[in-house]
Amino acid sequence: MRINLPTWLTLFRVALLPVMVVVFYLPFHGHNIVAAIIFILAAVTDWFDGYLARRMNQTSAFGAFLDPVADKLMVAVTLFLVVQSHRGGWSGIVMAVTAATIMGREISVSALREWMAEVGMRATVKVAFIGKLKTAMQMIALVVLIIEHDAETLRLYHVGELLLVVAGVLTIWSGLYYLKAAWPVLMGELPPRQP
């Protein structure tokens, strides 16, 4: 198997995750800014690898598999970091519940897509605008929370928390959107499987 440029970018995104984790915990001034830059770089490669794959006609089965896995890993690892480093109290509970909601939705929608693909109905649960909006809000919230987790002033920390809660609401909304699209297939008889 020959790995193309878009797939290399996806692999690079996965490789950035442990680097971001290490930088997040390193005790040097500005480590939070560097960790946020690494996260942003990973997020940019997420957009760029898909763009290149379509533009250069370099889509591959391995790339199609790896891209959503890299996305989920990026979100899961970063949510773990910001929740684990949170200052606690009711705010901490809200953050933990929001993170669990986001990850629960990611797992559920991934399973739904896999099942729908198995019964030949994958196009029914293709990515919708609400899903893209959710992802954008999530990425902005996580960048703010990474930057602010160890900042001298926490002026924007609560903004990041609020944005993550909004992303959580959009997560539920988009999850229900995908479930609604798949509901007739889930409740009816399965279409005949392709030979």
C-alpha angles and dihedrals in degrees: 000000000000115000113220129209097266090052091048088054090052091050089048089054091054091047091053092061099075089043090055091048093051093046091047090061101035112112102233129116110267096017089133091056092049091048090051091050090052090050091049090049089052091048091050091052087053090061095036098051091054092046092050093045090056097038095047094035089237101138116146138180091242092050092048089053097043100046098067090040090055090048093052092046092051093051095041095050093046093046089051090053097049095043093046092050094044119123097238133228123100089322089058091051091051090049093049093047091047092050091048090049092051093048093043090054092047091053093044096048091045090053091046092051092047092051093045090051090051091056092045096254102106093127089063091071101037118147112287132199092259089057091052091048090050091051093049093049091047093051093049091048093049093049091052092047093048092050094045100042092090102017121134089238124031097211094133099031094091089046088056090049091051092048090051091051089050088050088051091054090048088048091058091043094051091044090054089047091056092043091051090050091051097038098094090054092044092051099037135059116293116256114247112279118248114249 
